[in-house]
Amino acid sequence: MSFEIASGNLWHYDRAMSVLQNIRDFFHGAAYGAYERELRMQAAELNDMFLLLCYMEIVGLPNPATLYLLPVYPYLLEQFHVWHKRMGMDRSPLGNLPCC
C-alpha cells in the first residue's frame, strides 16, 4: 500500500513539473519569440548572400561587393591571423598575405 501512495505522489509531482515547464516555455516564447524569429531571418539572409557570392565565384561572374569592401579589408586582415589559427592552420593559407 505504501508503494501506491508513493507512486501517486510521484505522478502528481511529474504532472506539476510538466505544467511548470509548459508555463516556463510559454513565457519564454512570449518574451523572446519575436527576437529569435528576427535572428533566424537575419541568419537566413546572410546564408542566402553567402551562397549567392559562392555561386557567382563558381560561375566566374564579377563580385559587385568588391568595391564596397575595399575600405574594410584592413580590418579583415587584422582578424585573418586569428581566423586561420582558429581553423587549425599553422601558416597563412594565402602565400602572398603577410600574416605570420
N, C-alpha and C positions, 0 to 999 in steps of 0.2 A: 504494500500500500504506500510505503514511503517513496517507492520508485514512481508511482503515478503522480504523486504530489510534486516531486522534483521535476519530472518531465513536463508537468503542467506549468510550473513556474518558468521553466526554460522556454516553453512555447510562447508565453506572454512576454518574456524578455526579448526573444527574437522578433516578435511582432512589433514591440515598442521600438527596437533599434531600426527595424525596417521603416517604420513610419518616420522616425527622426532622420534617417538617411534620405527619404523622399522629400522631407521638408527642407533639408540642407541643400539637396540638388535643385529644388525649385528656386530657393533664394539665390543660389549661385547663378543659375540661368537668368534670373531676373536682373541681377546686378552686373554680370559680365557677358551676357549673351550678345548684345549689340557690339561690344568691344571685340569679342572673339570673332564674330562674323566679319567685322571690318578688317581684322588682321588676316583672316583667311582669304578675303577678297584681294587684299594687297599682295599677299603671297602668290595668289594665282596670277595676278597681273605681272609680277616680277618673273614668274616662271614662264609665262607666255612671251615676255620680252626676251628672256634668255634664249628660249627655243627659236624665236624669230632671228635673233642675231646669229645663233649657231647655223640655222638653215641658210642664211644669207652668206655666211662664210663658206659653207659646203658648196653652194651653187656658184660662188665666185662673184656675187654682187658686192658693190662697194658698201661699206658701213656708213650710214649717214650720221651716226653719233660720233664719229672720229673727230670731226672739227669741234664739236661741243665738249669733248673730253680732253682736249689739249691742255687747258688750264688745270685740270685735275690730275694729270699724270705725275707731277712732282709729289703729290700727297700719296698717290698709289705706290710710287717707288719706295717711299718710306716704309710702307706696310708690306712690301713684297718680301723682304727678308723674313719677317715674322711668319708670313703665309707659307713660304716654301719650307721653312723649318718645321712648322706645324704639320705639313703634309708628309714629312719624313724624308725630305731631300736634303742631303748634306750641303750640296753646292747649288747654285742657281741653275735652273733648267735652261735659261737663256744665256748662251755663251757671251753675247755682246752686252749684257746688262751688268754693270759693275756693282755687284751685290756683296759677295764675300770671297 
